[in-house]
Amino acid sequence: MKKFSIGYRTIKTAIGTAIAIAIAQYFNLEFYTSAGVLTILCVQPTKKKSLESAYTRLVSAIIGMIYAFLCFELIGYHPFALAVMLLLYIPTIVSLKVVDGFVSSAVIILHVYTVESFSMGLVYNELALMAIGFTTGLVINMYMEDIGKELDYYRNRVEELFSVIFKEVAVYLREGDTIWDGREIIEAIETLNIAKSLAYKDVENHLTRRENNLYVYFDMREKQLEIIERVLPKVTELPVIVQEAALVADFMEDIAEHIHPGDIAGHFREKLELVKVEFEKLPLPKDHQEFLAQAALYQFIEEMDRYLEIKLSFEGLNVEKTRPQ
């Protein structure tokens, strides 16, 4: 059984619903409880989604009232007229891409059907209900929880996981064996998925912002992780441990200590070039197994160069507390 909890959005929905109904009741509107329903539908996970929800529901409701007037006044207020009205109305809102407003519009349409009379007084009543419901939902949803600390946590966790992965690679290259089970890779994938979703939510909670630097950062780390997953077999399946392995291990230990959101990729690409130079100074392979091992390590450092190139394209983040560069 899932643990009982009351979330922030639940609290806002409860308060907003009560306020909307109270306002509608104060102005003696018919069907005043519907204002609460409209508020519930308008409280969305993000500010942007709330605005989109209010827009689609308003457009959909207006179209619904027009169809209700035509069908009910021409055919009459009985189930057949309602069926004809829906047969025309639903394809219309689908074509206009405001189908999300169907439920709230149905509430308005059924008010007209219940009253069995289409008058300006009823129109004003329904418009007032929409104004109260949607406005209350938008206003109460303008304040969102600050998720900056949560995003920083995921950033730090991703960096820690990358560091562990690289250190484990270095251990294998030195010792030729390791008890590492690779769980950090799985955790890194899951963490990045959560982090990107959260960062995207943050973008949608800032109406004038189209991009979140941390979203770009997590996306960059995700691309780097794809390279890591691809190159791990090259070093964990070496037929023999050759001299080049120690050079790569030193490089991996160094980079593991400097997983950082800032711009340090250029420095490590220079170090990687030095590793390549040292490779050339080492003796040629004595047998086929050594040849395969050296080739695999060379492919590995080429992939690490691509790893750093991805980071180089990222402008970096300004964080208060960072590791040494």
N, C-alpha and C positions, 0 to 999 in steps of 0.2 A: 504494500500500500504506500502510495506517495505521501511524503510528509506534508501536513497541512500548513499552508503559508498564505499570507495576504501580500500580493505584490503591489508595486507602486502604481502600475496601470489600473489595477483593480480598485485601489483607493480613489484614484482620479475619476474612474467611471462611476463609482457609487456617489461621490460628492456631486459630480456634474449632473447626473440623472436627477438627483434630489433638487438641485438648484433649478434645472430646466422645468421640471414639473411645478415647482413652487411659483416660478415666474408666470407660466402659462395659466396656472390656477388663479393667480392674483388678478390677471386681466380677464378672467371669466371666459376663457376660450373653451369651445367645445372640444371634446376628445383631448383634454389637456395632458393626459398621461402619455400621449403619443410624442410629446416634446421630449420626454425622457427616453423613449425608444430611439428617436433620431439622434440624441446625444450619445447614447450607447454605441450606435453604429458609426459615429463620427470620431470616437476616441480610438485612434490607431497607434501602432507601435512607434511611429515617427511623426514629426510635424508635417513633413512633405506628404506623407500618406493621408494625414488628416485633411489637408487642403484639397488633395485630389478626391478624397471621399466626399467632402462637402460639395465640391463642384459637380461630380458625376451624379450625386443624389439630387441636387437642385435641378439640373438639366433634365434628368430622368423624370422627376416629379412633375415638372412643368409640362413635359410631353404627355405624361400620363393624364394630367388634368384636361388637356386638350382632347385627347382621345375619349376620355370619360364623358366630356360634354357632348361630343358628336354622337357617340354610340348610345348613351343613355337617353339623350333627348330625342334622338331620331327613332330608336328602336323601343326604348322603354326600360324601366328599372326592373329587370328580371334576369335570371341566370344566363339565358341565351345571349342577351346583350353583353353581359360580362365576358362570356366566352369569345364573342366576336371582337370585343375590345382588346382582349389579351392576344388574340391571333394577329392583330394589326400592331399592337404596342410592342410586344417582345421583339419581333424582327427589326423594328425601328431602332430601339435602344441598342440592339446588338450591332447594327450597321453604324451607329454613331459612337460606338465604343463606350457607352455609359451603362452597360448592363449591371455593373456593381450597385447601381442605385435602384435595382428592381424591388428589393424588399421594402425599402422606405417608401418607394412610390406606391407599392401595393397598399400600404397603410393609408395613404392619401386617397387612392382610388376607392377603397372600400368605405372610407368615410362618406364619399359622394354617393356611393351605392346605398349605404345605410340610411342617409337622410332622404334619399329619393327626390332630391330637388337641387338643381344647380343654380345657385344665386351668387351675386357679388359678395354677399355677406359670408357665404361658405368659402369663397375664394380667398377673401381677406383672412379668414380664420386659419385656413390651411397654410397660407403664406406666413402668417404670424407664427404658427407652430414650427415651420421649417426654420424661420429666422432665429427663433429662440433655441431650438434644438441644435442646429448647426453652429450657431455662434457660441453657445455654451461649451459645446464639444471642442471647438477650435481654441477658445480662450483657455480652458482648463488644460489643454494639451500643449500649450505653448511652453510650459515649464517641464523640462526633462531632467532626469538624473544626470549628473556629471559622470561620464564613463572614462575620463582621462586616466585615472589611477588603474582602472581595470585594463585599459589598453597598454599602459606601461608595464603592468605585470606580465602580460602575454609577450610583450617585446623582450623583456628580460628572460622569460622562460625559454623562448625560442633561441636566444643567444646562448643560454646555458646548455641547451640540448645539442646545438651545433658544436659547442666546445667539447662536450663529452664524446660525441661521434668522432671528431678529429683526433682526440687523445687516444681513443680506442684503436683507431687506424694506426697511429704511431706505435702503440704497444705491439700490435701484430707485426708491423714491419721490423721491429727490433727483435722480437722473440719468436716469430714464426707461428705463434699460436695465441689464442685468447679465449676466455670463457664468456665473452660479451655475447648477449643474445639479440642485440639490435633493437631492443624495445624503445630506445630513444628516437629512432627513426619514425616508428609508428606514432609515438607521442607528439613528435614534431609535426607530423601531417595533421593530426587531430587538433593540435594547438593552433596551427596556422588557419585551419578552416574556421575555427571559432573566432579567432582574432580578426580575420577578414570580414566575417559577418558583422562583428561588433563595430569595426571601423566604418563599414558601409552604412550601418545604422546611424553612426555619428554624422556622416555626410548628410543624410536625409533629415537630421535634426537641425541643420544649419541651412536655412533656405537660400542664402546667397552664396553658399560654398558648393563648388562642383567636385572638389577633390579633397581627400584627406591624406596628409603626408604619411601617416602611419599605415593607411590602406596600401599606398604605393610601396611602402617599406615591406609590409607582409607579402605583398605580391612578388616583390623582388626576392625575398627569402624563399618563397615557394618555388620559384624558378631555380634558385640555387640548390634547393633540396632535391629537385628532379635530377640535377647533375650528380649530386652525392649518391643518390640511389643507383644511378647508372654506372658510376665508376667503382663503387665498393667491390663488386666481384673481381675487378681487375687486380686488386691488392689482397683480397682475402682468399684468392685461389692461386697464389703464386706457386709454381712447382718447386722452387728453391728460393732461399733468401740470399740475394746478391748484395754487393757493396753499395749499389745505388739505393738500396732500401733504407740505409741509415741516413742518407742525405734527405730523402723524402720524409722520413720520420722526423728529422730535425725541423724541417719546414712545417710539417703538420702540427707539431708541438708549439711552434712559434705562433702560427695562425690561430691555434686553439685558445691561446692566451689573449688574443686580440680580436675576438668576435665583437664587433662594435657598430653602432648605428652611424658613426661618422664616416668621413671620407678617408679611408686608409688603404683602399684597394691598390692604388698606384704604387705605394711603397712595397707591398707584397708581390706585385707583379715584377718589380725590379729584383726582389729576392729570388723569385722563381726563375728569372733569367740566369741568375748566378748558379742556381741548381743545375740548369741545363748545361752551363759551361763546365761545371764539375763533372757532369755525366761524361762529357767528351774526353776528359782527362783519364778516366778509368779504363782499365784494360778491356779488350774485346772478350765476348763470352767464350768459354772453353768448350761448351757442349750445347746441345739443342735446348736443354732445360733452362740453362742460364740465358740463352738467347730469348726464350719465351718470357722469362722473368723480367729481363731488361726492357723488352718491347712493351710489356704490360705496364711497367712503371713509367715509361716514357709517355704512353697513352694517358696514364693517370695524371701526370703533371700538365699535359696539354688540356685535359678536361678541367683541372684546377685553374688553369689560365682563363678558361671560359667562365668558370665560377667567379673569378675576380673581375672579369670584364663586365659581368652583370652588375656587380656591386659598383663598379666604376661609373656606370650609367645613372646610378642613384645619387642625388645631390647630398644626401646625408641628413641626419636629424640633429637638432640642437637639444641636448639633454643636460640636466644639471650635474648628474653624477655619472661619470664614464670611466671605463678602464683605461690604463695607460695606452697611449698610441705609439 
